[in-house]
Amino acid sequence: MRGRGFLVVAVAASLLVAGCSKSDGSDGKGKTKVTVPDKPAGLDGDEFCGRVSKDLITAAIDAPYRTYDPIPLNDFPVPGVRGYECQWEWRNPAGDVRNLKVDVLGFDGALDGALDAAWKGTVDLLGTAGKKLENVGDEAMQARLQGLVTISAREGNWQVTTVSGAKGEVSPATVDTLSLVTAAALKIGN
């Protein structure tokens, strides 16, 4: 019984991998196959996240810090959206941790009104804890939720959300520092 279960899982996994493999779009029989792109158009994640200055990252979380691989954010929260999640983390020998995460979403390829709908969702998510923030993008909100300092801003066709958290005897980045990081990410996007 155990061998049969493993065989079923192996077959399902191979079908999943085969179904998601790249193709030139044709199967030779006149039918079109769906392909999964590796990266969104424009800057790749390494380049995009690399444009957030080391000075800003250090101001937010301290140095030395670890840089995580960027994560493509495609078709989220709606089809046609492209962007990246960038993340950095600082740790000290005592086990204290401070991190910084920046989600950058471009709505150029999305349906009209998608950015407004996404922004409304962000404002609703921040709820009563959210406060308007001046001098960051066209519109910005900040909140402290569950120990995290969060800023979300929009400008042009871009929405950026920065989040900082901490564990141990250290605090997350300040709203002022996150404002600078958010403004820089909006500038990179635009």
N, C-alpha and C positions, 0 to 999 in steps of 0.2 A: 504494500500500500504506500509506503514511504517513497519508493522508487517512482511510482506512478505520479504522485503529487509533484515530485521534482521535475519529471518529464513534462507535465502540463505547464508548470511555471516556465521552464526553459523554452518550450514552444511559443508560449504567449509572449515572452520577452523578445524572442527572435522575430516574431511577427510585428511587434511594436517597433523594433529597430528598423526592420525592413520598410515599414510604413512611413517612417520619418526620415528616410534617407534622401539625400539630394538627388535631383534629376535634372535633365535638360528640359523637362516639361513634356516630353513625348515618350510614349511607350512603344513607338514603331507601328502601332495599329491605328493611329489617328486619334487616340484618346489622350487627354492631358492629365498629368499627374500633379498633385499639390506638392510644393516644396516648402521646407522650413528654412528661412534665411538665417545666416549666422549672426549678422549684425544689422542694425538699422542704417539707413543712408546717412551721410554726413560724417562728422567726426566719429572715430571709433571710441570705445569706452576708455581705453588707456589714455588716449590723447585728451579726451574731454576731462576726465578726472585729474589728469596731470596738469591741467591749466589752473586748477585751484592751487593758489600759491602755498608753498611750504610755510611761509610766515603766518598766513591765516590759519592753517591747520595747527601749527605750533601754538598760536595764540589761543585757539579753541581747546586743545587737549593736551598740550605740552609735547616735549620731545625727549627721547626718540620715540617715534610712533611706527606702527605697522600699517601698511597699505594693503587692503584687500583687493582682489580682482573685481573690476566693475561688472555689474550685472545689467544686461540689456533689459529695458522695460519697453516691450513692443506691444502695441494694441491694448494697452491698459491705461486708463480705465475704459477706453472705447477704441474701436478699430481706427487705424491711421495715426495713432499717437506713437511717438518714438522718444526714447530717452535712455537714461542710465541711472543706476544707483551706485554711488561712490561711498566707500566707507574706510575710516581710519580708526586705529585704536592705540591708546597709550596704556602701559602697565608699569608699575614699579615693583621692586623686589618684595615689598610687604603685601602684595596682592591687590593693591588698589587699581582700579580700571576706570578710564574715561574714554568715551568714544564719540565719534562724529559720523553722521550719515547724511548724505545729500542725495535726494531724488530730484532729477531734472527731467521734465516732460515737455516735449515740443508738440504742439497741436497743429502744425502746418498741414499735415495730411489728413486730419480728422474732419468730420462733418461740421458744418456751421453750427455754432452754439455749444459744441462739445466742451470747450474751455470754460464757458460760463457754467455749464452743468457740473463739471468737475470741481470748479471753484466753490459752487454752492455746497457740494458734498463735503468739501474740506471745511468750510465754515460751519456746517452742521455738525461735523465730527468734533471740531474743537469746542462746540457748544458754548455754554455760559462761561467756561473757563477762558475762552478766547477773547483777546483784546486787540483792537486795531493798533497797527504799528505804522508810524509815519516814516517817510523818507526811505522806504525800501520798495522798489518796483512801482507799478501803477496802483497796487493794492496789496496790503499785507496784514497778517494776523499772527499773534504770538500767544502761546499758552504754556502752562506748566501742568502736565498730566502724568500721574503715576511716577513722579520723580524724573520725568523727561522734560527738557526745555525744547519746545518746538516752535518753529517759524515756518509759515507757508506764505509765499508771495507769488504774484503773477505780474508779467510785463510782456507786452506784445503777444506773441503766440506761445509763451512759455510759462510754466508753473514750476516753482522750486519749493521743496520742503526740506528744511534742515532740522535735524534732531540730534541732541546730545544727551547722553546719560552717564551715570557714574555708579561705581560700586566701591564700597569701603569708606575710607576716611577722606575722600575727595568729592568735589562737587562737579556737576556738569558745566559745560561752557555757559557763559553769561548770555543774556539776550542781546547785549550790545555786540559781543563778538560774533554770535550767530547771525546778526543783522549784516555784518560785514561779509561773512561767508556767503549768505544768501544773495546779497547784491552782486558779489563777484560771479556767482554761478549764473545769475540772470544775464549778466554782461557776456559771459562765455556763450550762452545759448543764443542771445540775440546778435 
